[in-house]
Amino acid sequence: MRFKLPKNAGLKGDGKAVSPAISSVILTGAAVVLILVAMNFAINLRDSKIAENEFASVRQFMQTAAIQIDDIAWVPWRTQTFRYSRSYGSMSFMPNMLNFTIYFRNASGEYRLGSYVSGVLAFNMPISRYNVYDGYFELIYPTDGSLVDCFVFSGANAPVARVYGVEKLSTGSFVRLVLNPCIRIVEANVSGKKQFKLYLPILYESSSRGSNPTVTFTSTQISSNVRDATKIRVVVTTSPAYGASFFMKSPQGPNTIIDKEIDFGGSSTVVFYLSRVEVAVGVNS
């Protein structure tokens, strides 16, 4: 007697044998893909947090440096080194960024006291690592938010440097922390006559460079100039390459940061103190 096997009986048996193997391969591949996606997400999140913490740490560093410049600038040849931590960002000195021109006025007319060029210290964080938004601007020091568009501060405890955060894609793919000098005015009364003292540190780059995460400030020269005046005028400009909006939220022109006149309310003695402060990035360990 001949027995007839069911049609495709062998194929059905093979299908049952192969199906678990194929399922295992698919599940294993899916698991590997999920693990790789999770690992990539975790790495990006870790890097983002490291960059964010680094930016916050250097933010505090720049505030401390701005405060200490006041102690360094007015003591001849005083030097101080500050250390910061870095992973993704870099510290740089940007020379010839600001031009301070000061005029004084008396009964004879207006005269130029002098024009002084300064650089700025900047910490540059690539926006691929950490960013805020294009057009971001924040005054960090001094902390009074109403002074965001000031370059001239009044009072014995007023700063001689300011720190702000800025992100402008037109000036590079960085979010930056910038420290720039500014002017302090102190009013006094000497022998019954008003006296106004102006303080301005000018930052310039040291010829020495290194790779250490440090910044060293050195006061190299202090000069003074005395005039009798009823008013002074302070004009601060910058180059077209960056523009005034790099330094101010609301500048007074494309390249004019401020053009400010200060009325003394009568004839007064003006004493202008200028300090040259050398900035060395990465030199001292």
Buried (B, 14 or more C-beta within 10 A) or exposed (E): EEEEEEEEEEEEEEEEEEEEEEEEEEEEEEEEEEEEEEEEEEEEEEBEEBBEEBBEBBBBBBBEBBBBBBEBBBEEEBBBBBEBEEEBBBBBBBEEBBBBBBBBBBEEEEEEBEEBBBBBBBBBBBBEBBBBEEEEBBBBBBEEEEBBBBBBBEEEEBBBBBBBBBBBEEBEEBBBBBBBBBBBBBEEEEEEEBBBBBBBBBBBBBEEEBEEBBBBBBBBEBEEBEBEBBBBBBBBBBEEEBBBBBBBEEBBEEBBBBBBEBEBEEEBBBBBBBBBBBBBBBBBE
